[in-house]
Amino acid sequence: MSEEAGAPVSAGRRELQQTVVMATLTVLAGAVDAVSFLTMGHVFTALATGNLLFLSFAVAGEGDLPVARPALALLAFVLGAAAGALTTSGLVARHRHWFAAALAVEGSLLALAGATALWRHGSGSLTEHPDNLVIALVGFAMGLRADTALRAAVPGMPTLLVQVSLVRLVHGLTGAIAVSGQQNTARVRLVATVLGIFAGGALGTLITPWGTGRALLVIAAAVLIVAALNVLLARYRLLSPELIG
């Protein structure tokens, strides 16, 4: 990562910045899954494990969940991750604001999904009439997020998953294994991930009465704000030129 002119950002300040940003994105990921599960036909768009299990249940003939929705969400997630892997590498190699760019694309896709839901179904929920296009757009955006979080490689903060962070937190608290990195920072990040998913699920549930389209637009706006702040604050040298990377 290349630095702009001026005093370099301290390691402690950089870690705090990373933690705040990734925790915010974790909350938003939880909100996306709450909105998709509660208003888009009981399908996850960020939790790929959930879709894979739903797909296996449907194939085995248990429950009334159709095969199409979890399969579509899973396929869109994979394609989004692949698109991120193919397009972000060039930005990273050129030391551009790859993190903000990836978030901008994600936010734009979520906004498109929200606008599509409003255009095709009005301001209500899609529970009774799930829209495959909306599911695919959100799933693709979350696949892109998965690649972004993986590339950012902030320890204990994958933004989409909680299991590993929860187990590492338990191990760290019980002394079963040493938590990687500085102990206090590592534990804060693990707690932020676990609580972030929970808070995001609660937040997503609270905004579902607004309707699928509006809820997605609100989440999209939040993602775009995070992307914009990453660039603007760096320009004014209030944080490192590239927050993540």
URMOCOR-V780892 format. One record per backbone hydrogen bond with DSSP energy under -1.0 kcal/mol. NH is the residue of the N-H (numbers start at 0). CO is the residue of the C=O. If there is no record, write none. Layout:
BEGIN
nh,co
NH,CO
NH,CO
END
This chain:
BEGIN
nh,co
13,9
14,10
15,11
16,12
17,13
18,14
19,15
20,16
21,17
22,18
23,19
24,20
25,21
26,22
27,23
28,24
29,25
30,26
31,27
32,28
33,29
34,30
35,31
36,32
37,33
38,34
39,35
41,36
47,45
50,46
51,47
52,48
53,49
54,50
55,51
56,52
57,53
58,54
59,55
60,57
61,56
70,66
71,67
72,68
73,69
74,70
75,71
76,72
77,73
78,74
79,75
80,76
81,77
82,78
83,79
84,80
85,81
86,82
87,83
91,87
92,88
93,89
94,91
95,90
97,95
100,96
101,97
102,98
103,99
104,100
105,101
106,102
107,103
108,104
109,105
110,106
111,107
112,108
113,109
114,110
115,111
116,112
117,113
118,114
119,115
120,116
121,117
125,38
134,130
135,131
136,132
137,133
138,134
139,135
140,136
141,137
142,138
143,139
144,140
145,141
146,142
147,143
148,144
149,145
150,146
151,147
152,148
156,153
165,161
166,162
167,163
168,164
169,165
170,166
171,167
172,168
173,169
174,170
175,170
185,181
186,182
187,183
188,184
189,185
190,186
191,187
192,188
193,189
194,190
195,191
196,192
197,193
198,194
199,195
200,196
201,197
202,198
203,199
204,200
205,201
206,202
209,206
210,207
211,123
214,210
215,211
216,212
217,213
218,214
219,215
220,216
221,217
222,218
223,219
224,220
225,221
226,222
227,223
228,224
229,225
230,226
231,227
232,228
234,230
235,231
236,233
237,232
END
